[in-house]
């Protein structure tokens, strides 16, 4: 399964992530497992928009501290210099 590793316990504008798979513009929706820094995980769907931009829909999940996080959609852009994806806004 495709994996995305977020650098925090939840997604927010400015949050960074690593995609452990390639994203190609024009590809169909991709299923992925979103993993968070506290060990929590959620199902996600990635919609490639261009070579450096995607929309990701993360299903609701609970952090390891038992905080419920509702499902949300986010726009991310790729920083090729650092090979990281950065959350640029909520959809």
Phi and psi restraints in degrees (value plus and minus 20) as a CYANA .aco file:
   2 UNK   PHI     -86.0   -46.0
   2 UNK   PSI     120.9   160.9
   3 UNK   PHI    -144.3  -104.3
   3 UNK   PSI     123.2   163.2
   4 UNK   PHI    -145.3  -105.3
   4 UNK   PSI     109.2   149.2
   5 UNK   PHI    -130.8   -90.8
   5 UNK   PSI      93.7   133.7
   6 UNK   PHI    -107.1   -67.1
   6 UNK   PSI     126.5   166.5
   7 UNK   PHI    -106.5   -66.5
   7 UNK   PSI      -7.1    32.9
   8 UNK   PHI    -166.4  -126.4
   8 UNK   PSI    -198.4  -158.4
   9 UNK   PHI    -102.7   -62.7
   9 UNK   PSI     -29.9    10.1
  10 UNK   PHI    -175.1  -135.1
  10 UNK   PSI     149.6   189.6
  11 UNK   PHI    -116.5   -76.5
  11 UNK   PSI     118.6   158.6
  12 UNK   PHI    -177.4  -137.4
  12 UNK   PSI     140.7   180.7
  13 UNK   PHI     -78.3   -38.3
  13 UNK   PSI     109.4   149.4
  14 UNK   PHI      79.1   119.1
  14 UNK   PSI     -36.2     3.8
  15 UNK   PHI     -84.0   -44.0
  15 UNK   PSI     124.7   164.7
  16 UNK   PHI    -126.4   -86.4
  16 UNK   PSI     134.4   174.4
  17 UNK   PHI    -168.6  -128.6
  17 UNK   PSI     133.6   173.6
  18 UNK   PHI    -129.5   -89.5
  18 UNK   PSI     111.2   151.2
  19 UNK   PHI    -118.1   -78.1
  19 UNK   PSI     105.6   145.6
  20 UNK   PHI    -117.5   -77.5
  20 UNK   PSI      17.2    57.2
  21 UNK   PHI    -183.0  -143.0
  21 UNK   PSI     142.2   182.2
  22 UNK   PHI    -105.3   -65.3
  22 UNK   PSI     129.4   169.4
  23 UNK   PHI    -142.6  -102.6
  23 UNK   PSI     101.5   141.5
  24 UNK   PHI    -135.3   -95.3
  24 UNK   PSI     114.8   154.8
  25 UNK   PHI     -79.6   -39.6
  25 UNK   PSI     121.7   161.7
  26 UNK   PHI      63.9   103.9
  26 UNK   PSI     -23.5    16.5
  27 UNK   PHI     -89.0   -49.0
  27 UNK   PSI     135.4   175.4
  28 UNK   PHI     -89.8   -49.8
  28 UNK   PSI     152.6   192.6
  29 UNK   PHI     -76.8   -36.8
  29 UNK   PSI     120.7   160.7
  30 UNK   PHI    -134.3   -94.3
  30 UNK   PSI     114.1   154.1
  31 UNK   PHI    -105.9   -65.9
  31 UNK   PSI     125.2   165.2
  32 UNK   PHI    -171.7  -131.7
  32 UNK   PSI     142.3   182.3
  33 UNK   PHI    -124.6   -84.6
  33 UNK   PSI      99.2   139.2
  34 UNK   PHI    -110.4   -70.4
  34 UNK   PSI     100.4   140.4
  35 UNK   PHI    -130.4   -90.4
  35 UNK   PSI     121.7   161.7
  36 UNK   PHI    -134.5   -94.5
  36 UNK   PSI     143.7   183.7
  37 UNK   PHI     -82.6   -42.6
  37 UNK   PSI     -41.2    -1.2
  38 UNK   PHI    -111.4   -71.4
  38 UNK   PSI     -18.8    21.2
  39 UNK   PHI      78.2   118.2
  39 UNK   PSI     -29.0    11.0
  40 UNK   PHI     -89.8   -49.8
  40 UNK   PSI     139.6   179.6
  41 UNK   PHI    -166.7  -126.7
  41 UNK   PSI     137.2   177.2
  42 UNK   PHI    -169.5  -129.5
  42 UNK   PSI     132.0   172.0
  43 UNK   PHI     -89.9   -49.9
  43 UNK   PSI     126.2   166.2
  44 UNK   PHI    -162.7  -122.7
  44 UNK   PSI     139.7   179.7
  45 UNK   PHI    -150.0  -110.0
  45 UNK   PSI     109.6   149.6
  46 UNK   PHI    -130.7   -90.7
  46 UNK   PSI     107.0   147.0
  47 UNK   PHI    -131.8   -91.8
  47 UNK   PSI      84.7   124.7
  48 UNK   PHI     -87.2   -47.2
  48 UNK   PSI     109.7   149.7
  49 UNK   PHI    -123.1   -83.1
  49 UNK   PSI     -62.4   -22.4
  50 UNK   PHI    -172.1  -132.1
  50 UNK   PSI    -194.3  -154.3
  51 UNK   PHI     -86.8   -46.8
  51 UNK   PSI     -38.7     1.3
  52 UNK   PHI    -149.6  -109.6
  52 UNK   PSI      -0.4    39.6
  53 UNK   PHI    -167.6  -127.6
  53 UNK   PSI     116.9   156.9
  54 UNK   PHI    -159.8  -119.8
  54 UNK   PSI     141.8   181.8
  55 UNK   PHI    -132.9   -92.9
  55 UNK   PSI     113.2   153.2
  56 UNK   PHI    -142.3  -102.3
  56 UNK   PSI     112.0   152.0
  57 UNK   PHI    -128.8   -88.8
  57 UNK   PSI      96.5   136.5
  58 UNK   PHI    -124.8   -84.8
  58 UNK   PSI     105.9   145.9
  59 UNK   PHI     -86.9   -46.9
  59 UNK   PSI     139.5   179.5
  60 UNK   PHI     -82.9   -42.9
  60 UNK   PSI     129.1   169.1
  61 UNK   PHI    -174.6  -134.6
  61 UNK   PSI     156.3   196.3
  62 UNK   PHI    -142.4  -102.4
  62 UNK   PSI     110.9   150.9
  63 UNK   PHI     -88.7   -48.7
  63 UNK   PSI     148.5   188.5
  64 UNK   PHI     -88.2   -48.2
  64 UNK   PSI     -36.3     3.7
  65 UNK   PHI    -111.0   -71.0
  65 UNK   PSI      -6.3    33.7
  66 UNK   PHI      51.2    91.2
  66 UNK   PSI       4.1    44.1
  67 UNK   PHI    -107.5   -67.5
  67 UNK   PSI     101.1   141.1
  68 UNK   PHI     -95.9   -55.9
  68 UNK   PSI     112.9   152.9
  69 UNK   PHI    -137.2   -97.2
  69 UNK   PSI      98.0   138.0
  70 UNK   PHI     -92.3   -52.3
  70 UNK   PSI     138.9   178.9
  71 UNK   PHI     -84.6   -44.6
  71 UNK   PSI     121.7   161.7
  72 UNK   PHI    -169.5  -129.5
  72 UNK   PSI     145.3   185.3
  73 UNK   PHI    -138.1   -98.1
  73 UNK   PSI     122.0   162.0
  74 UNK   PHI    -156.7  -116.7
  74 UNK   PSI     130.7   170.7
  75 UNK   PHI    -121.1   -81.1
  75 UNK   PSI     112.7   152.7
  76 UNK   PHI    -146.2  -106.2
  76 UNK   PSI     126.9   166.9
  77 UNK   PHI    -141.5  -101.5
  77 UNK   PSI     130.6   170.6
  78 UNK   PHI    -112.0   -72.0
  78 UNK   PSI     108.1   148.1
  79 UNK   PHI    -117.2   -77.2
  79 UNK   PSI      78.3   118.3
  80 UNK   PHI     -85.0   -45.0
  80 UNK   PSI     -49.7    -9.7
  81 UNK   PHI     -81.8   -41.8
  81 UNK   PSI     -63.1   -23.1
  82 UNK   PHI    -122.6   -82.6
  82 UNK   PSI     -22.8    17.2
  83 UNK   PHI      32.8    72.8
  83 UNK   PSI      27.9    67.9
  84 UNK   PHI    -146.7  -106.7
  84 UNK   PSI     136.0   176.0
  85 UNK   PHI    -125.2   -85.2
  85 UNK   PSI     117.5   157.5
  86 UNK   PHI    -138.4   -98.4
  86 UNK   PSI     112.2   152.2
  87 UNK   PHI     -93.8   -53.8
  87 UNK   PSI     102.0   142.0
  88 UNK   PHI    -125.3   -85.3
  88 UNK   PSI     -32.2     7.8
  89 UNK   PHI     153.0   193.0
  89 UNK   PSI     143.5   183.5
  90 UNK   PHI    -110.0   -70.0
  90 UNK   PSI     123.9   163.9
